[in-house]
Amino acid sequence: VRAVTEHNLLYDGGKRLYYMGPMFRRERPQRGRFRQFHQIGAEALGFAGPEVDAELILLAAALWKELGLSDWRLEINSLGQPEERAQHRTQLIAHFEQHADEMDEEAHRRLHSNPLRILDTKNPAMKAVVESAPRLIDFLGPQSLAHFDGLKAILDANSVPWTLNHRLVRGLDYYNLTVFEFVTDRLGAQGTICAGGRYDYLIERIGGKAAPAVGWALGVERVLELVKEQGEAIAPPVPDAYAVIPEASALPVALRTLQALRAAGVSVQMHAGVSAEGMGSMKSQFKRADGSGASFALIFGATELAQGSVAVKPLRGGKAEGAQAQTLQSLNDVTAWAHTLRG
């Protein structure tokens, strides 16, 4: 958000951004919670509607599906607007003051500074007093409720299951309206694998022009731990095509062609010689082509190159089709046939 503000990235309208990289926290290290960790975040800045909240949640759900993760649940809540939280805050403090003897030291410390965070306590002894506390959703006005209902309707329409968690408040006080967490029971106390929410006032608070925003972040190590816990293996990327190069003399043409294919969106793996003796036999190259998982082999043979062409051979189930299945494609216009290779 600071980068967006400093560089005025919203001058021409909303932006959808992502980031990834190492982060650091000053906390006691434990399983799934390291001093240094890696984080991926997705942010939508300049958009106010619940459809963008839903879009980001659907993006995370699609990632779990891609990784083969199923042991998760989505918890959502609405924190409303500041004036609604102020009304709730008054009632919340009064409730906890009536149950002061049931509260732990941390709750007493937060009572007048940030009573909303008491709802997020992990102390089982406070479960009853927290569950009987006034619910923020009961203080929301029509606009906040409409926003939340819009989000829920989109999630339902996309078959994304969700649970309303009245105790979900997030750890930072700049959130408003939608907040959400993807959680799992497989990682012990550190069960949150992705979390986020709407922060419509943060950009203005740090000196930028007022703009609505919503986003989420996930901890890479924690997600990988869940992948391991579920026994899932992340499949390596599979190329669309594998380049078979019988002679080293064909390398200049082959590399030029592969670069053109890659620029056209085709993933191509080039065979490279494993020794100084040359590129290896055709048999060994086709074995590697089969093993790569590619759908096609591109053969840069002397005969084909003399015709200004490359041979395209389908690969099926690890076995190459017969020679009659080969087609010749012109090297003069790679983009004209590149689409036939994309999986």
TORLOMAR-817206 format. One line per field, with one value per residue (C-alpha): x, y, z; residue number from 1. Coordinates in Angstrom, 3 decimals. Example, Ala and Ser with C-alpha at 12.3 -4.5 7.8 and 13.67 -1.06 7.14 Angstrom:
2
xx: 12.300_13.670
yy: -4.500_-1.060
zz: 7.800_7.140
k: 1_2
end
This chain:
343
xx: 0.000_2.873_4.408_1.083_0.744_4.329_4.205_0.607_-0.337_-4.063_-3.983_-5.803_-8.122_-8.125_-5.317_-5.056_-1.594_0.319_3.574_5.756_8.913_10.564_9.033_10.192_8.357_9.545_7.752_8.538_9.187_6.953_5.615_4.291_5.367_8.986_10.949_11.636_8.940_7.719_4.454_2.321_-0.299_-3.033_-4.546_-7.337_-7.103_-9.667_-12.652_-15.483_-17.967_-18.400_-17.751_-14.062_-13.951_-15.458_-13.058_-10.071_-11.601_-12.334_-8.729_-7.457_-9.972_-8.773_-5.209_-6.180_-7.823_-4.718_-2.590_-4.965_-5.887_-9.303_-8.957_-9.764_-12.717_-13.501_-14.569_-16.022_-17.343_-18.157_-16.619_-18.923_-17.889_-16.101_-19.288_-20.980_-17.991_-18.053_-21.615_-20.681_-17.543_-19.565_-21.778_-18.804_-16.911_-20.012_-20.442_-16.852_-16.883_-19.812_-17.689_-14.356_-13.714_-13.882_-11.298_-7.574_-4.779_-4.507_-8.243_-8.079_-5.204_-7.229_-10.551_-10.361_-7.686_-9.005_-11.908_-12.726_-9.528_-10.786_-13.210_-10.181_-8.851_-7.441_-8.088_-10.676_-11.584_-13.041_-15.148_-18.472_-18.006_-16.854_-19.694_-22.261_-20.811_-22.799_-22.342_-21.009_-23.282_-26.276_-24.970_-24.458_-26.487_-28.260_-25.256_-22.852_-25.366_-25.994_-22.252_-21.949_-25.041_-23.606_-20.408_-22.246_-24.478_-21.477_-19.729_-22.899_-23.287_-19.739_-20.194_-17.585_-18.652_-18.284_-18.892_-19.933_-17.510_-18.683_-15.347_-13.276_-11.884_-8.315_-5.272_-4.956_-7.356_-7.547_-9.993_-13.635_-16.525_-15.356_-12.766_-11.997_-9.648_-8.965_-8.207_-7.326_-7.242_-4.154_-1.553_-2.352_-2.563_-1.241_-4.234_-4.715_-3.274_-4.627_-6.286_-7.410_-10.146_-11.208_-9.240_-11.023_-9.418_-5.786_-4.548_-5.832_-4.425_-0.887_-1.097_-2.680_-5.898_-8.857_-9.510_-11.203_-9.081_-9.191_-6.568_-5.204_-1.895_-0.791_2.264_4.121_5.731_2.397_0.713_3.565_3.223_-0.459_0.387_2.779_0.242_-2.344_0.179_-0.152_2.723_3.024_3.419_6.320_5.386_4.920_6.049_3.761_6.525_10.005_12.663_14.562_17.829_19.787_22.860_24.495_24.605_20.824_21.047_21.051_17.852_16.290_16.944_15.570_12.410_11.984_12.262_9.521_7.315_7.853_6.982_3.734_2.895_4.150_6.173_9.049_11.830_14.999_17.083_20.617_23.646_24.693_28.303_30.880_30.283_27.176_23.409_22.790_20.978_17.477_16.299_17.608_16.155_12.712_12.904_13.498_10.699_8.288_9.448_8.972_5.209_5.108_2.278_4.480_8.054_9.621_12.252_14.935_16.438_18.669_16.014_13.335_15.599_16.619_12.928_12.652_10.478_10.364_8.624_5.875_5.178_2.394_3.321_0.636_0.812_4.570_4.701_5.424_2.921_4.034_5.953_2.771_1.462_4.236_3.450_5.844_5.495_7.169_9.972_9.067_5.843_6.056_3.159_0.799_0.967_2.088_-1.507_-1.616_1.027_-0.573_-2.136
yy: 0.000_2.381_1.633_2.309_5.589_6.763_6.090_7.268_4.036_4.689_7.943_6.330_3.958_0.734_-1.799_-5.515_-6.306_-9.194_-9.549_-12.322_-12.478_-13.017_-11.470_-11.218_-11.254_-10.703_-13.578_-16.888_-19.387_-22.458_-24.959_-23.090_-19.731_-18.794_-15.602_-15.468_-16.764_-16.236_-14.549_-14.191_-11.474_-10.367_-6.897_-5.090_-1.330_1.221_-1.165_-0.924_-3.675_-7.087_-8.755_-7.882_-9.362_-12.514_-12.459_-12.591_-15.347_-17.381_-16.862_-18.419_-21.282_-21.980_-22.179_-24.788_-26.833_-26.539_-27.789_-30.664_-29.298_-30.174_-30.057_-26.372_-24.183_-20.561_-18.376_-14.935_-11.988_-8.320_-5.625_-2.984_0.657_2.659_4.269_0.860_-0.599_2.359_1.500_-2.149_-1.233_0.517_-2.524_-4.883_-3.079_-3.066_-6.811_-7.654_-5.360_-7.399_-10.550_-9.121_-12.041_-14.459_-12.613_-13.317_-10.758_-10.183_-9.493_-6.962_-5.236_-4.980_-4.051_-0.313_-0.211_-2.807_-4.816_-6.327_-8.377_-10.086_-11.958_-13.555_-15.058_-18.583_-19.076_-21.889_-20.614_-17.490_-19.318_-18.768_-15.048_-14.449_-16.414_-14.492_-11.123_-8.724_-9.601_-6.938_-8.055_-6.936_-3.350_-3.189_-0.739_-1.478_-0.684_-2.891_-5.731_-5.369_-5.588_-8.728_-10.311_-9.596_-11.418_-14.439_-14.649_-14.761_-17.411_-19.515_-19.107_-20.411_-23.356_-22.095_-23.227_-20.678_-20.367_-17.173_-16.655_-13.814_-13.942_-13.335_-9.812_-10.033_-8.775_-5.299_-2.460_-0.969_-3.546_-2.761_-4.672_-8.065_-10.119_-13.765_-16.626_-19.998_-22.348_-25.998_-28.312_-30.157_-27.607_-27.286_-23.795_-22.207_-23.250_-20.113_-20.622_-17.473_-14.383_-10.967_-8.427_-4.978_-1.899_1.054_3.720_2.606_4.374_7.718_7.059_6.755_9.889_8.815_9.831_7.955_4.716_1.432_-1.710_-5.406_-8.132_-11.316_-12.899_-16.504_-18.017_-20.224_-22.452_-23.046_-23.992_-26.363_-27.914_-28.562_-30.080_-32.435_-33.244_-34.241_-36.420_-34.419_-34.107_-30.939_-32.088_-30.527_-28.357_-30.243_-28.626_-28.423_-29.669_-31.203_-30.267_-33.242_-32.048_-34.839_-32.728_-29.823_-27.938_-27.505_-25.677_-22.081_-22.630_-24.672_-22.022_-19.256_-21.304_-22.172_-18.529_-17.652_-20.436_-19.308_-15.751_-17.167_-18.785_-22.317_-24.069_-25.907_-27.968_-28.215_-31.358_-30.580_-32.789_-34.398_-34.900_-33.394_-36.224_-34.663_-34.445_-38.150_-40.680_-40.148_-43.053_-41.477_-38.091_-39.543_-41.372_-38.039_-36.469_-39.172_-38.774_-34.998_-35.387_-33.161_-33.609_-33.101_-33.645_-31.050_-32.697_-30.415_-32.939_-32.113_-33.192_-31.048_-28.013_-28.272_-27.777_-24.819_-26.869_-28.675_-32.023_-32.061_-35.508_-36.247_-38.137_-40.271_-41.971_-42.087_-43.684_-41.900_-42.328_-43.720_-41.648_-41.094_-38.939_-36.377_-33.062_-30.490_-26.908_-23.895_-22.168_-18.896_-18.354_-20.084_-18.171_-19.502_-23.033_-22.395_-22.677_-26.356_-27.131_-25.458_-27.838
zz: 0.000_0.741_-2.662_-4.378_-2.491_-3.029_-6.773_-7.259_-8.994_-8.683_-10.660_-13.606_-11.758_-9.789_-9.857_-9.169_-7.825_-6.294_-4.401_-3.061_-1.047_2.346_5.460_9.066_12.379_15.934_17.619_19.226_16.407_16.332_13.847_10.822_12.282_11.612_12.211_8.476_6.163_2.621_1.801_-1.313_-1.412_-3.804_-3.557_-5.409_-4.866_-5.983_-6.052_-3.519_-4.381_-2.746_-6.100_-5.760_-2.246_-3.748_-6.695_-4.359_-2.233_-5.379_-6.481_-3.244_-3.484_-7.034_-5.732_-3.133_-5.889_-8.060_-5.152_-4.415_-0.970_0.410_4.202_4.646_5.487_4.747_7.669_6.972_8.957_8.493_10.671_9.248_9.268_12.018_13.342_13.593_15.407_17.821_18.859_19.214_21.170_23.862_24.374_24.199_26.961_29.154_28.614_29.514_32.546_33.862_33.477_34.622_36.972_34.019_31.931_31.717_32.009_28.266_27.985_30.824_29.033_25.829_27.425_26.769_24.049_21.598_23.056_19.659_19.846_23.003_20.745_19.077_22.316_22.222_25.952_26.318_29.799_28.188_25.615_27.394_28.053_24.476_22.892_24.936_23.921_21.695_18.021_15.705_12.870_14.946_14.807_11.040_8.986_5.678_3.457_5.398_5.464_1.724_1.062_3.171_1.617_-1.839_-0.951_0.429_-2.644_-4.988_-2.894_-2.904_-6.671_-7.119_-4.723_-2.258_1.236_4.027_7.747_9.520_12.410_14.660_16.505_13.374_13.731_12.285_14.124_12.617_13.334_9.837_8.458_7.714_6.156_4.850_6.713_5.988_6.753_5.177_8.065_8.578_11.587_10.337_11.457_15.146_16.600_13.402_11.335_9.228_5.742_4.087_5.520_4.435_4.234_3.166_4.262_2.680_4.887_5.058_1.921_3.194_6.680_5.335_3.209_-0.055_-1.726_-0.244_-2.122_-1.189_-1.130_-0.300_-0.256_1.250_2.135_2.517_4.158_1.700_4.330_6.020_2.731_1.893_5.347_4.639_1.256_3.039_5.774_3.177_1.378_-1.805_-4.242_-6.295_-9.884_-11.775_-14.759_-18.030_-21.307_-24.312_-26.590_-26.467_-29.025_-30.493_-32.063_-33.825_-34.652_-32.854_-36.161_-35.901_-32.562_-33.923_-35.933_-33.135_-30.493_-32.710_-33.304_-29.629_-28.633_-31.139_-29.779_-26.197_-27.164_-28.604_-25.257_-25.934_-23.231_-24.909_-23.353_-25.426_-25.456_-24.342_-24.693_-21.439_-22.527_-24.844_-27.313_-28.853_-28.567_-27.999_-30.167_-31.535_-29.396_-26.200_-27.139_-27.806_-24.489_-22.775_-24.807_-23.624_-20.042_-20.101_-20.387_-23.473_-25.962_-29.012_-30.161_-32.458_-34.659_-36.060_-38.467_-41.436_-43.946_-42.337_-42.002_-45.654_-46.475_-44.119_-41.786_-38.467_-37.950_-35.309_-33.870_-31.350_-28.186_-26.546_-23.149_-23.204_-26.662_-29.933_-32.734_-36.067_-38.569_-40.566_-37.715_-38.255_-39.896_-41.296_-40.155_-41.731_-39.860_-41.587_-39.638_-36.287_-34.739_-37.421_-35.983_-32.407_-31.139_-32.163_-29.511_-26.517_-24.021
k: 1_2_3_4_5_6_7_8_9_10_11_12_13_14_15_16_17_18_19_20_21_22_23_24_25_26_27_28_29_30_31_32_33_34_35_36_37_38_39_40_41_42_43_44_45_46_47_48_49_50_51_52_53_54_55_56_57_58_59_60_61_62_63_64_65_66_67_68_69_70_71_72_73_74_75_76_77_78_79_80_81_82_83_84_85_86_87_88_89_90_91_92_93_94_95_96_97_98_99_100_101_102_103_104_105_106_107_108_109_110_111_112_113_114_115_116_117_118_119_120_121_122_123_124_125_126_127_128_129_130_131_132_133_134_135_136_137_138_139_140_141_142_143_144_145_146_147_148_149_150_151_152_153_154_155_156_157_158_159_160_161_162_163_164_165_166_167_168_169_170_171_172_173_174_175_176_177_178_179_180_181_182_183_184_185_186_187_188_189_190_191_192_193_194_195_196_197_198_199_200_201_202_203_204_205_206_207_208_209_210_211_212_213_214_215_216_217_218_219_220_221_222_223_224_225_226_227_228_229_230_231_232_233_234_235_236_237_238_239_240_241_242_243_244_245_246_247_248_249_250_251_252_253_254_255_256_257_258_259_260_261_262_263_264_265_266_267_268_269_270_271_272_273_274_275_276_277_278_279_280_281_282_283_284_285_286_287_288_289_290_291_292_293_294_295_296_297_298_299_300_301_302_303_304_305_306_307_308_309_310_311_312_313_314_315_316_317_318_319_320_321_322_323_324_325_326_327_328_329_330_331_332_333_334_335_336_337_338_339_340_341_342_343
end
